[in-house]
Amino acid sequence: MTTTVDNAPFDYDALARTEPATDPFRWALVRGMLPGALGTRLAEEFPTEGFTLTERATGTGGKGYSTRNLKLVERSEPVPAALESLTPRWRGVIDALLSPRYRAAVAALSGRDLTGCTVEARAVRYGAGSWIDPHTDRADKAVTQTWYFNSGWLPEWGGALCILAGPSGDEVVRQVRPDLGESVVLVPSDASWHSVAAVTDEARQERQTLLVHFVRPEAAG
């Protein structure tokens, strides 16, 4: 069944139809949650302004990374300045991400009780050379979902999400390209190692993602 939320029809049953993997940790590749032309429209309208570069060199403590970020939701509240710059479709996405139905569907797929968790969301752009080192996500994150908004992304452009069997970047179990309309749900644990391969100089697009976290209430205070 498809539900419409402010011009953003989400097929929540896509989450119910998805069988999560349990090796090397619990995660899932979700397809079909943005039906019809919605994914294409959201990609065309992906935010372009207000991004902040965040980076940390590898080997300086914690994971290394280089990305450009735009906060959209903080502690389950839309960020006003960002909301004003979004199209009606993207505002509909924000409404949907904050809805009880979305929370319940992610809880069912992940096996995590999300009662009381706050929602954090941001748009992320990865230009040439952007990457994220192997990491497991912070302990305060109950569930993460990453949505992809690139059409025609080529393997030689890099930028794949790498599901890892351990902390080494060489222990790749699965690579997921940032294909339009697909998303990945990760259930953080001590074993949930993953990374984002560097976007190459050959890339003709920036890697565009929507990153959503459910954050445990004890960590949000």
C-alpha positions as CSV (number, residue, x, y, z in Angstrom):
1,M,0.0,0.0,0.0
2,T,1.3,3.5,-0.8
3,T,0.8,6.4,1.5
4,T,1.0,10.0,0.4
5,V,2.7,12.5,2.8
6,D,2.8,16.0,1.4
7,N,3.6,15.0,-2.2
8,A,6.0,12.2,-1.0
9,P,4.3,8.8,-1.6
10,F,6.3,6.2,0.4
11,D,5.9,2.5,-0.1
12,Y,6.5,1.6,3.5
13,D,5.7,-2.0,2.7
14,A,9.1,-2.1,0.9
15,L,10.7,-2.3,4.3
16,A,8.4,-5.2,5.3
17,R,9.2,-7.0,2.0
18,T,13.0,-6.7,2.7
19,E,14.8,-9.7,4.2
20,P,17.7,-8.4,6.2
21,A,21.2,-10.0,6.1
22,T,22.7,-11.2,9.4
23,D,26.3,-11.8,8.2
24,P,28.6,-10.2,9.0
25,F,26.0,-8.1,11.0
26,R,22.3,-7.1,10.6
27,W,21.8,-4.9,7.6
28,A,19.4,-4.6,4.6
29,L,19.4,-3.3,1.0
30,V,15.9,-1.8,0.5
31,R,14.5,-1.3,-3.0
32,G,11.2,0.3,-4.1
33,M,10.4,2.6,-1.2
34,L,10.3,5.6,-3.6
35,P,7.8,4.4,-6.3
36,G,7.3,5.8,-9.7
37,A,9.1,9.0,-10.6
38,L,9.5,10.2,-7.0
39,G,13.1,9.2,-6.8
40,T,14.0,11.0,-10.0
41,R,12.2,14.2,-8.9
42,L,14.0,14.1,-5.5
43,A,17.4,13.6,-7.2
44,E,16.7,16.6,-9.5
45,E,15.7,18.7,-6.4
46,F,18.4,17.5,-4.1
47,P,19.6,20.4,-2.0
48,T,22.5,22.4,-3.4
49,E,23.2,25.2,-0.9
50,G,24.1,25.5,2.8
51,F,26.4,22.5,3.0
52,T,29.4,22.5,5.4
53,L,32.6,20.6,4.7
54,T,33.5,18.2,7.5
55,E,36.7,16.3,7.4
56,R,39.3,14.4,9.5
57,A,42.5,12.9,8.3
58,T,43.0,9.1,8.6
59,G,45.1,8.2,11.6
60,T,44.3,11.3,13.7
61,G,42.0,9.4,16.1
62,G,38.7,7.8,15.1
63,K,37.5,7.4,11.5
64,G,38.8,9.6,8.8
65,Y,36.3,11.2,6.4
66,S,35.7,14.1,4.0
67,T,32.1,15.0,3.2
68,R,29.8,18.0,2.8
69,N,26.8,18.0,5.1
70,L,23.5,19.9,5.5
71,K,21.5,19.2,8.7
72,L,17.8,18.7,7.9
73,V,16.5,17.3,11.2
74,E,17.9,17.7,14.7
75,R,16.5,15.9,17.7
76,S,13.3,15.1,15.7
77,E,12.8,18.8,14.7
78,P,13.2,20.1,11.2
79,V,16.0,22.6,10.9
80,P,14.1,25.8,10.0
81,A,16.9,27.3,7.8
82,A,17.3,24.1,5.8
83,L,13.5,23.5,5.6
84,E,13.0,26.9,3.9
85,S,15.4,25.9,1.1
86,L,13.8,22.6,0.4
87,T,11.2,21.9,-2.3
88,P,7.7,20.7,-1.4
89,R,8.7,17.1,-2.2
90,W,11.7,17.3,0.1
91,R,9.6,18.8,2.8
92,G,7.3,15.9,2.4
93,V,10.2,13.5,2.8
94,I,11.1,15.2,6.1
95,D,7.5,14.8,7.3
96,A,7.5,11.1,6.3
97,L,10.8,10.5,8.2
98,L,9.2,11.9,11.3
99,S,6.0,9.9,11.0
100,P,5.0,7.0,13.4
101,R,4.6,4.7,10.4
102,Y,8.1,5.1,9.2
103,R,9.5,4.6,12.7
104,A,7.4,1.4,13.2
105,A,8.5,0.0,9.8
106,V,12.2,0.6,10.5
107,A,11.8,-0.9,14.0
108,A,10.3,-4.0,12.5
109,L,13.0,-4.5,9.9
110,S,15.9,-3.7,12.2
111,G,14.6,-5.6,15.3
112,R,15.3,-2.6,17.4
113,D,12.9,-0.9,19.8
114,L,12.9,2.7,18.6
115,T,10.6,4.0,21.3
116,G,11.9,7.4,22.5
117,C,14.6,7.6,19.9
118,T,15.1,11.0,18.3
119,V,15.6,11.4,14.6
120,E,18.6,13.0,13.0
121,A,18.8,13.6,9.3
122,R,21.2,15.3,6.9
123,A,21.8,15.6,3.2
124,V,25.4,14.6,2.3
125,R,27.4,15.4,-0.8
126,Y,30.6,13.5,-1.8
127,G,32.7,15.2,-4.4
128,A,35.9,13.8,-5.9
129,G,38.2,12.5,-3.1
130,S,35.4,12.3,-0.5
131,W,35.4,9.1,1.6
132,I,34.6,7.6,5.0
133,D,37.0,5.2,6.7
134,P,35.9,1.8,8.2
135,H,33.8,2.3,11.3
136,T,30.9,0.8,13.2
137,D,28.8,3.9,14.0
138,R,28.6,5.4,17.5
139,A,26.9,3.4,20.3
140,D,24.2,6.0,20.6
141,K,22.8,5.2,17.1
142,A,20.1,2.6,17.3
143,V,19.5,2.3,13.5
144,T,20.8,4.1,10.4
145,Q,19.2,4.4,7.0
146,T,21.1,5.9,4.0
147,W,19.2,6.8,0.8
148,Y,20.8,7.3,-2.6
149,F,20.0,9.9,-5.2
150,N,22.2,9.3,-8.2
151,S,21.2,8.1,-11.6
152,G,23.6,6.3,-13.8
153,W,26.4,6.0,-11.3
154,L,29.3,4.0,-12.8
155,P,31.5,1.5,-10.8
156,E,34.7,3.3,-11.8
157,W,33.5,6.4,-10.0
158,G,34.0,4.7,-6.6
159,G,31.7,5.9,-3.8
160,A,30.4,2.5,-3.0
161,L,29.2,1.6,0.5
162,C,31.4,-1.3,1.6
163,I,30.0,-3.8,4.1
164,L,33.0,-5.2,5.9
165,A,33.8,-8.3,7.9
166,G,36.1,-6.4,10.2
167,P,38.0,-3.1,10.7
168,S,40.3,-3.6,7.7
169,G,39.1,-1.9,4.5
170,D,40.2,-5.0,2.6
171,E,37.5,-7.3,4.3
172,V,34.8,-6.4,1.8
173,V,31.7,-8.6,2.0
174,R,29.4,-6.5,-0.3
175,Q,29.6,-3.2,-2.2
176,V,26.5,-1.1,-2.7
177,R,26.6,1.6,-5.4
178,P,24.6,4.8,-4.7
179,D,21.8,3.8,-7.2
180,L,18.8,6.0,-7.4
181,G,15.9,5.1,-5.1
182,E,17.7,2.4,-3.1
183,S,18.7,2.6,0.5
184,V,20.6,0.7,3.1
185,V,19.5,0.1,6.7
186,L,22.3,-0.7,9.2
187,V,21.9,-1.9,12.7
188,P,25.0,-0.7,14.6
189,S,26.9,-3.1,16.8
190,D,30.5,-4.0,17.6
191,A,30.5,-5.9,14.4
192,S,28.9,-3.4,12.0
193,W,32.0,-2.4,10.2
194,H,31.4,-0.4,7.0
195,S,33.0,2.4,4.9
196,V,32.5,4.5,1.9
197,A,35.0,4.2,-0.9
198,A,36.6,7.4,-2.2
199,V,34.8,9.1,-5.1
200,T,37.3,9.1,-8.0
201,D,38.3,12.1,-10.1
202,E,36.5,10.5,-13.0
203,A,33.1,10.9,-11.4
204,R,30.8,13.1,-13.4
205,Q,28.4,13.6,-10.5
206,E,28.6,14.2,-6.8
207,R,27.5,11.3,-4.7
208,Q,24.1,12.4,-3.1
209,T,22.7,10.8,0.0
210,L,20.2,11.3,2.7
211,L,21.4,10.0,6.0
212,V,18.9,9.2,8.8
213,H,19.8,8.1,12.3
214,F,17.6,7.0,15.2
215,V,19.4,8.1,18.3
216,R,18.8,6.5,21.7
217,P,17.1,8.8,24.2
218,E,19.8,8.5,26.8
219,A,22.3,9.9,24.3
220,A,20.1,12.7,23.0
221,G,19.8,14.6,26.3
